[in-house]
Amino acid sequence: MTGQKNFREILRTRKRRNFVTGICYKNGMIRKAIQSLSYQSRSYNKSLYST
């Protein structure tokens, strides 16, 4: 019985860890997208100023 309980706990913690890593991964993707967007807008502003 205790072994089964420990197994369940391990599964639960693994799920939680995957959830956390998924959030971190999503945040990283969002950060990359924001960086690329800001870079594009910056280059766009440069082209506007140059004309």
N, C-alpha and C positions, 0 to 999 in steps of 0.2 A: 504493500500500500504506500509506504513512504517513497519507494523508488518511483512509483507512478506519479506521486505528487511532485517529486523533484523534476521529473521529466516535463510535467506540465509547466512548472516554474521556468524551466529552461526555455521551453517553447514561447512562453509569454514574454520573457526578457528578450529573446531573439526577435520576436515580432516588434517589440518596442524599439529595439536597436535599429531594425530595418526602417521603421517609421521615421526615426530621427535622422538616419543617413539619407533617406529619401528627401526629407525637408531640407537638409544641408545641400543636397545635390540640386534641388529645385532653386534654392536661394542662389547657388553658384551660377546656374543657368540664367536666372533673372539678372544677376549682377553683370554677367557677360553681355546680355542683351542691352542693358542700360548703358554699359560702357561703349558698345558698338554704336548705339543710337546717338550718344553724346558726341562720339568721334565724328559721325556722319554730319551732325548738325554743325559741329565746329568747322569741318572742311567746307560745308555749305556757306557758313558765314564768311569764311576766308574768301571764297570765290565771289561773294556779294561785295565785300570790301574792295577786292582787287579791281572790279569793273568800274 
